[in-house]
Structures are given as C-alpha cells and as structure tokens.
Amino acid sequence: MSETLSTEALPAKQRLPFWIDMICQTYVQLECDAPNRDAFSGSIVTHRLPGLDLSVVSSRAQRVMRTPPDDQQRG
C-alpha cells in the first residue's frame, strides 16, 4: 500500500508549515526552514510492505535540524 503526502494543492504561504507538520508526524520532531519559503514544495511517498516501511522524500531546498526533545533541554 502506498500513501502520498504533498504540499502541491496548498497556497504557497501554507506549504512550509504543512510540510513541517508532515515531517514531524511521519518521522520525528524536526525543525525545518526553507531559504525560499514562497516557492517551497515537497512530498513524501510512503510504501508499506509486511514488516517494512519505505519512504521517498522530495522537496525544494530546506534546512532540517533535529534537536533534543523539550524534556532533555530543560534538564
């Protein structure tokens, strides 16, 4: 079974915030930003096989940072 998540149908100003939500829900909490927010677009195609999930991520230029969870930052 395959699933595609994409920013394509959204207005330009909503694409990066939607993308960040998609990335965080699909993988882990990440911080993302794009050098050209107004032209950002991206998609994640997920393929689910018995015992294996694969995904293909395609997007315009972005910066992605994985930061420690909030509870570790307070410690």
Backbone atoms as SQL, in Angstrom:
CREATE TABLE atoms (id INTEGER PRIMARY KEY, chain TEXT, resi INTEGER, resn TEXT, atom TEXT, x REAL, y REAL, z REAL);
INSERT INTO atoms VALUES
  (1, 'A', 1, 'MET', 'N', 0.841, -1.172, 0.000),
  (2, 'A', 1, 'MET', 'CA', 0.000, 0.000, 0.000),
  (3, 'A', 1, 'MET', 'C', 0.888, 1.237, 0.000),
  (4, 'A', 2, 'SER', 'N', 0.528, 2.236, -0.767),
  (5, 'A', 2, 'SER', 'CA', 1.285, 3.484, -0.851),
  (6, 'A', 2, 'SER', 'C', 0.418, 4.656, -0.413),
  (7, 'A', 3, 'GLU', 'N', 1.072, 5.660, 0.149),
  (8, 'A', 3, 'GLU', 'CA', 0.390, 6.885, 0.556),
  (9, 'A', 3, 'GLU', 'C', 1.267, 8.055, 0.141),
  (10, 'A', 4, 'THR', 'N', 0.652, 9.108, -0.408),
  (11, 'A', 4, 'THR', 'CA', 1.385, 10.300, -0.805),
  (12, 'A', 4, 'THR', 'C', 0.885, 11.494, -0.012),
  (13, 'A', 5, 'LEU', 'N', 1.807, 12.189, 0.617),
  (14, 'A', 5, 'LEU', 'CA', 1.523, 13.446, 1.293),
  (15, 'A', 5, 'LEU', 'C', 2.237, 14.526, 0.506),
  (16, 'A', 6, 'SER', 'N', 1.529, 15.608, 0.173),
  (17, 'A', 6, 'SER', 'CA', 2.122, 16.615, -0.696),
  (18, 'A', 6, 'SER', 'C', 1.636, 18.013, -0.335),
  (19, 'A', 7, 'THR', 'N', 2.480, 18.992, -0.595),
  (20, 'A', 7, 'THR', 'CA', 2.125, 20.397, -0.398),
  (21, 'A', 7, 'THR', 'C', 1.510, 21.003, -1.660),
  (22, 'A', 8, 'GLU', 'N', 1.464, 20.250, -2.729),
  (23, 'A', 8, 'GLU', 'CA', 1.112, 20.768, -4.051),
  (24, 'A', 8, 'GLU', 'C', -0.209, 21.541, -4.101),
  (25, 'A', 9, 'ALA', 'N', -1.237, 21.067, -3.448),
  (26, 'A', 9, 'ALA', 'CA', -2.568, 21.683, -3.562),
  (27, 'A', 9, 'ALA', 'C', -2.758, 22.891, -2.639),
  (28, 'A', 10, 'LEU', 'N', -1.761, 23.190, -1.824),
  (29, 'A', 10, 'LEU', 'CA', -1.903, 24.277, -0.851),
  (30, 'A', 10, 'LEU', 'C', -1.414, 25.611, -1.407),
  (31, 'A', 11, 'PRO', 'N', -1.972, 26.712, -0.889),
  (32, 'A', 11, 'PRO', 'CA', -1.414, 28.025, -1.241),
  (33, 'A', 11, 'PRO', 'C', 0.034, 28.115, -0.749),
  (34, 'A', 12, 'ALA', 'N', 0.847, 28.875, -1.430),
  (35, 'A', 12, 'ALA', 'CA', 2.286, 28.953, -1.147),
  (36, 'A', 12, 'ALA', 'C', 2.589, 29.251, 0.323),
  (37, 'A', 13, 'LYS', 'N', 1.863, 30.136, 0.951),
  (38, 'A', 13, 'LYS', 'CA', 2.143, 30.531, 2.340),
  (39, 'A', 13, 'LYS', 'C', 1.854, 29.416, 3.340),
  (40, 'A', 14, 'GLN', 'N', 1.046, 28.432, 2.972),
  (41, 'A', 14, 'GLN', 'CA', 0.693, 27.343, 3.874),
  (42, 'A', 14, 'GLN', 'C', 1.583, 26.105, 3.682),
  (43, 'A', 15, 'ARG', 'N', 2.381, 26.090, 2.643),
  (44, 'A', 15, 'ARG', 'CA', 3.142, 24.876, 2.314),
  (45, 'A', 15, 'ARG', 'C', 4.206, 24.513, 3.337),
  (46, 'A', 16, 'LEU', 'N', 5.041, 25.455, 3.747),
  (47, 'A', 16, 'LEU', 'CA', 6.116, 25.118, 4.686),
  (48, 'A', 16, 'LEU', 'C', 5.558, 24.699, 6.052),
  (49, 'A', 17, 'PRO', 'N', 4.581, 25.425, 6.638),
  (50, 'A', 17, 'PRO', 'CA', 4.019, 24.944, 7.907),
  (51, 'A', 17, 'PRO', 'C', 3.397, 23.543, 7.792),
  (52, 'A', 18, 'PHE', 'N', 2.717, 23.278, 6.682),
  (53, 'A', 18, 'PHE', 'CA', 2.139, 21.945, 6.454),
  (54, 'A', 18, 'PHE', 'C', 3.250, 20.905, 6.344),
  (55, 'A', 19, 'TRP', 'N', 4.304, 21.236, 5.628),
  (56, 'A', 19, 'TRP', 'CA', 5.452, 20.342, 5.458),
  (57, 'A', 19, 'TRP', 'C', 6.066, 19.972, 6.805),
  (58, 'A', 20, 'ILE', 'N', 6.259, 20.960, 7.649),
  (59, 'A', 20, 'ILE', 'CA', 6.838, 20.710, 8.971),
  (60, 'A', 20, 'ILE', 'C', 5.960, 19.747, 9.755),
  (61, 'A', 21, 'ASP', 'N', 4.650, 19.950, 9.719),
  (62, 'A', 21, 'ASP', 'CA', 3.727, 19.026, 10.395),
  (63, 'A', 21, 'ASP', 'C', 3.848, 17.616, 9.814),
  (64, 'A', 22, 'MET', 'N', 3.903, 17.511, 8.475),
  (65, 'A', 22, 'MET', 'CA', 4.018, 16.198, 7.826),
  (66, 'A', 22, 'MET', 'C', 5.298, 15.482, 8.254),
  (67, 'A', 23, 'ILE', 'N', 6.414, 16.191, 8.235),
  (68, 'A', 23, 'ILE', 'CA', 7.701, 15.596, 8.597),
  (69, 'A', 23, 'ILE', 'C', 7.675, 15.103, 10.045),
  (70, 'A', 24, 'CYS', 'N', 7.152, 15.943, 10.938),
  (71, 'A', 24, 'CYS', 'CA', 7.132, 15.582, 12.362),
  (72, 'A', 24, 'CYS', 'C', 6.200, 14.400, 12.630),
  (73, 'A', 25, 'GLN', 'N', 5.091, 14.312, 11.928),
  (74, 'A', 25, 'GLN', 'CA', 4.167, 13.197, 12.121),
  (75, 'A', 25, 'GLN', 'C', 4.689, 11.912, 11.482),
  (76, 'A', 26, 'THR', 'N', 5.381, 12.039, 10.366),
  (77, 'A', 26, 'THR', 'CA', 5.864, 10.857, 9.645),
  (78, 'A', 26, 'THR', 'C', 7.150, 10.300, 10.260),
  (79, 'A', 27, 'TYR', 'N', 8.023, 11.162, 10.717),
  (80, 'A', 27, 'TYR', 'CA', 9.324, 10.730, 11.234),
  (81, 'A', 27, 'TYR', 'C', 9.451, 11.088, 12.712),
  (82, 'A', 28, 'VAL', 'N', 10.191, 12.120, 13.003),
  (83, 'A', 28, 'VAL', 'CA', 10.408, 12.578, 14.382),
  (84, 'A', 28, 'VAL', 'C', 10.294, 14.098, 14.402),
  (85, 'A', 29, 'GLN', 'N', 10.289, 14.662, 15.602),
  (86, 'A', 29, 'GLN', 'CA', 10.250, 16.116, 15.722),
  (87, 'A', 29, 'GLN', 'C', 11.503, 16.711, 15.095),
  (88, 'A', 30, 'LEU', 'N', 11.315, 17.586, 14.135),
  (89, 'A', 30, 'LEU', 'CA', 12.406, 18.258, 13.451),
  (90, 'A', 30, 'LEU', 'C', 12.073, 19.728, 13.308),
  (91, 'A', 31, 'GLU', 'N', 13.093, 20.529, 13.171),
  (92, 'A', 31, 'GLU', 'CA', 12.896, 21.925, 12.818),
  (93, 'A', 31, 'GLU', 'C', 13.279, 22.076, 11.360),
  (94, 'A', 32, 'CYS', 'N', 12.396, 22.669, 10.572),
  (95, 'A', 32, 'CYS', 'CA', 12.653, 22.865, 9.143),
  (96, 'A', 32, 'CYS', 'C', 12.483, 24.336, 8.803),
  (97, 'A', 33, 'ASP', 'N', 13.280, 24.781, 7.868),
  (98, 'A', 33, 'ASP', 'CA', 13.118, 26.112, 7.306),
  (99, 'A', 33, 'ASP', 'C', 13.561, 26.032, 5.855),
  (100, 'A', 34, 'ALA', 'N', 13.120, 26.974, 5.062),
  (101, 'A', 34, 'ALA', 'CA', 13.467, 26.975, 3.643),
  (102, 'A', 34, 'ALA', 'C', 13.988, 28.352, 3.254),
  (103, 'A', 35, 'PRO', 'N', 15.054, 28.400, 2.461),
  (104, 'A', 35, 'PRO', 'CA', 15.599, 29.696, 2.046),
  (105, 'A', 35, 'PRO', 'C', 14.612, 30.492, 1.194),
  (106, 'A', 36, 'ASN', 'N', 13.747, 29.802, 0.460),
  (107, 'A', 36, 'ASN', 'CA', 12.733, 30.481, -0.349),
  (108, 'A', 36, 'ASN', 'C', 11.363, 29.942, 0.050),
  (109, 'A', 37, 'ARG', 'N', 10.829, 30.453, 1.146),
  (110, 'A', 37, 'ARG', 'CA', 9.558, 29.960, 1.696),
  (111, 'A', 37, 'ARG', 'C', 8.408, 30.067, 0.693),
  (112, 'A', 38, 'ASP', 'N', 8.396, 31.121, -0.105),
  (113, 'A', 38, 'ASP', 'CA', 7.281, 31.335, -1.039),
  (114, 'A', 38, 'ASP', 'C', 7.263, 30.344, -2.195),
  (115, 'A', 39, 'ALA', 'N', 8.385, 29.691, -2.461),
  (116, 'A', 39, 'ALA', 'CA', 8.441, 28.735, -3.571),
  (117, 'A', 39, 'ALA', 'C', 8.603, 27.300, -3.073),
  (118, 'A', 40, 'PHE', 'N', 8.407, 27.081, -1.770),
  (119, 'A', 40, 'PHE', 'CA', 8.640, 25.749, -1.222),
  (120, 'A', 40, 'PHE', 'C', 7.572, 24.761, -1.688),
  (121, 'A', 41, 'SER', 'N', 7.995, 23.532, -1.918),
  (122, 'A', 41, 'SER', 'CA', 7.068, 22.432, -2.190),
  (123, 'A', 41, 'SER', 'C', 7.758, 21.136, -1.785),
  (124, 'A', 42, 'GLY', 'N', 6.959, 20.143, -1.473),
  (125, 'A', 42, 'GLY', 'CA', 7.544, 18.867, -1.097),
  (126, 'A', 42, 'GLY', 'C', 6.506, 17.764, -1.063),
  (127, 'A', 43, 'SER', 'N', 7.002, 16.534, -1.072),
  (128, 'A', 43, 'SER', 'CA', 6.113, 15.376, -0.977),
  (129, 'A', 43, 'SER', 'C', 6.845, 14.227, -0.283),
  (130, 'A', 44, 'ILE', 'N', 6.045, 13.396, 0.350),
  (131, 'A', 44, 'ILE', 'CA', 6.537, 12.163, 0.962),
  (132, 'A', 44, 'ILE', 'C', 5.659, 11.044, 0.431),
  (133, 'A', 45, 'VAL', 'N', 6.285, 10.061, -0.210),
  (134, 'A', 45, 'VAL', 'CA', 5.560, 8.887, -0.689),
  (135, 'A', 45, 'VAL', 'C', 6.001, 7.721, 0.187),
  (136, 'A', 46, 'THR', 'N', 5.054, 7.119, 0.891),
  (137, 'A', 46, 'THR', 'CA', 5.337, 6.022, 1.801),
  (138, 'A', 46, 'THR', 'C', 4.815, 4.730, 1.216),
  (139, 'A', 47, 'HIS', 'N', 5.643, 3.708, 1.239),
  (140, 'A', 47, 'HIS', 'CA', 5.268, 2.368, 0.774),
  (141, 'A', 47, 'HIS', 'C', 5.318, 1.438, 1.978),
  (142, 'A', 48, 'ARG', 'N', 4.192, 0.811, 2.269),
  (143, 'A', 48, 'ARG', 'CA', 4.136, -0.113, 3.408),
  (144, 'A', 48, 'ARG', 'C', 4.084, -1.546, 2.895),
  (145, 'A', 49, 'LEU', 'N', 5.071, -2.309, 3.328),
  (146, 'A', 49, 'LEU', 'CA', 5.152, -3.722, 2.986),
  (147, 'A', 49, 'LEU', 'C', 5.103, -4.508, 4.290),
  (148, 'A', 50, 'PRO', 'N', 4.802, -5.784, 4.267),
  (149, 'A', 50, 'PRO', 'CA', 4.810, -6.558, 5.505),
  (150, 'A', 50, 'PRO', 'C', 6.184, -6.477, 6.194),
  (151, 'A', 51, 'GLY', 'N', 6.209, -5.876, 7.372),
  (152, 'A', 51, 'GLY', 'CA', 7.443, -5.781, 8.141),
  (153, 'A', 51, 'GLY', 'C', 8.412, -4.709, 7.687),
  (154, 'A', 52, 'LEU', 'N', 8.016, -3.849, 6.743),
  (155, 'A', 52, 'LEU', 'CA', 8.938, -2.852, 6.213),
  (156, 'A', 52, 'LEU', 'C', 8.170, -1.640, 5.712),
  (157, 'A', 53, 'ASP', 'N', 8.578, -0.459, 6.135),
  (158, 'A', 53, 'ASP', 'CA', 8.043, 0.797, 5.611),
  (159, 'A', 53, 'ASP', 'C', 9.172, 1.536, 4.904),
  (160, 'A', 54, 'LEU', 'N', 8.927, 1.983, 3.695),
  (161, 'A', 54, 'LEU', 'CA', 9.888, 2.757, 2.919),
  (162, 'A', 54, 'LEU', 'C', 9.257, 4.094, 2.582),
  (163, 'A', 55, 'SER', 'N', 10.073, 5.132, 2.487),
  (164, 'A', 55, 'SER', 'CA', 9.531, 6.415, 2.066),
  (165, 'A', 55, 'SER', 'C', 10.522, 7.136, 1.165),
  (166, 'A', 56, 'VAL', 'N', 9.958, 7.937, 0.273),
  (167, 'A', 56, 'VAL', 'CA', 10.743, 8.763, -0.635),
  (168, 'A', 56, 'VAL', 'C', 10.344, 10.209, -0.363),
  (169, 'A', 57, 'VAL', 'N', 11.337, 11.019, -0.004),
  (170, 'A', 57, 'VAL', 'CA', 11.100, 12.422, 0.301),
  (171, 'A', 57, 'VAL', 'C', 11.652, 13.255, -0.841),
  (172, 'A', 58, 'SER', 'N', 10.824, 14.155, -1.375),
  (173, 'A', 58, 'SER', 'CA', 11.248, 15.076, -2.428),
  (174, 'A', 58, 'SER', 'C', 10.818, 16.475, -2.020),
  (175, 'A', 59, 'SER', 'N', 11.727, 17.444, -2.157),
  (176, 'A', 59, 'SER', 'CA', 11.346, 18.807, -1.803),
  (177, 'A', 59, 'SER', 'C', 12.298, 19.809, -2.425),
  (178, 'A', 60, 'ARG', 'N', 11.883, 21.056, -2.371),
  (179, 'A', 60, 'ARG', 'CA', 12.768, 22.157, -2.729),
  (180, 'A', 60, 'ARG', 'C', 13.783, 22.296, -1.597),
  (181, 'A', 61, 'ALA', 'N', 14.729, 23.178, -1.748),
  (182, 'A', 61, 'ALA', 'CA', 15.784, 23.369, -0.744),
  (183, 'A', 61, 'ALA', 'C', 15.187, 23.657, 0.627),
  (184, 'A', 62, 'GLN', 'N', 15.782, 23.015, 1.642),
  (185, 'A', 62, 'GLN', 'CA', 15.355, 23.235, 3.016),
  (186, 'A', 62, 'GLN', 'C', 16.518, 22.964, 3.951),
  (187, 'A', 63, 'ARG', 'N', 16.400, 23.500, 5.166),
  (188, 'A', 63, 'ARG', 'CA', 17.340, 23.204, 6.233),
  (189, 'A', 63, 'ARG', 'C', 16.570, 22.412, 7.275),
  (190, 'A', 64, 'VAL', 'N', 17.122, 21.301, 7.694),
  (191, 'A', 64, 'VAL', 'CA', 16.463, 20.438, 8.672),
  (192, 'A', 64, 'VAL', 'C', 17.417, 20.239, 9.844),
  (193, 'A', 65, 'MET', 'N', 16.885, 20.458, 11.058),
  (194, 'A', 65, 'MET', 'CA', 17.681, 20.242, 12.263),
  (195, 'A', 65, 'MET', 'C', 16.905, 19.351, 13.208),
  (196, 'A', 66, 'ARG', 'N', 17.598, 18.374, 13.742),
  (197, 'A', 66, 'ARG', 'CA', 16.991, 17.532, 14.769),
  (198, 'A', 66, 'ARG', 'C', 17.527, 18.012, 16.095),
  (199, 'A', 67, 'THR', 'N', 16.639, 18.450, 16.944),
  (200, 'A', 67, 'THR', 'CA', 17.025, 18.970, 18.245),
  (201, 'A', 67, 'THR', 'C', 16.599, 18.001, 19.323),
  (202, 'A', 68, 'PRO', 'N', 17.226, 18.100, 20.500),
  (203, 'A', 68, 'PRO', 'CA', 16.807, 17.219, 21.599),
  (204, 'A', 68, 'PRO', 'C', 15.345, 17.500, 21.966),
  (205, 'A', 69, 'PRO', 'N', 14.622, 16.487, 22.460),
  (206, 'A', 69, 'PRO', 'CA', 13.252, 16.721, 22.924),
  (207, 'A', 69, 'PRO', 'C', 13.232, 17.788, 24.015),
  (208, 'A', 70, 'ASP', 'N', 12.115, 18.492, 24.151),
  (209, 'A', 70, 'ASP', 'CA', 11.987, 19.570, 25.132),
  (210, 'A', 70, 'ASP', 'C', 12.363, 19.138, 26.541),
  (211, 'A', 71, 'ASP', 'N', 11.991, 17.921, 26.947),
  (212, 'A', 71, 'ASP', 'CA', 12.263, 17.486, 28.311),
  (213, 'A', 71, 'ASP', 'C', 13.768, 17.346, 28.567),
  (214, 'A', 72, 'GLN', 'N', 14.579, 17.044, 27.553),
  (215, 'A', 72, 'GLN', 'CA', 16.025, 16.934, 27.733),
  (216, 'A', 72, 'GLN', 'C', 16.678, 18.316, 27.783),
  (217, 'A', 73, 'GLN', 'N', 16.075, 19.296, 27.099),
  (218, 'A', 73, 'GLN', 'CA', 16.642, 20.638, 27.082),
  (219, 'A', 73, 'GLN', 'C', 16.505, 21.308, 28.453),
  (220, 'A', 74, 'ARG', 'N', 15.485, 20.957, 29.194),
  (221, 'A', 74, 'ARG', 'CA', 15.247, 21.581, 30.497),
  (222, 'A', 74, 'ARG', 'C', 16.207, 21.076, 31.563),
  (223, 'A', 75, 'GLY', 'N', 16.703, 19.815, 31.399),
  (224, 'A', 75, 'GLY', 'CA', 17.487, 19.128, 32.393),
  (225, 'A', 75, 'GLY', 'C', 18.745, 19.777, 32.776);
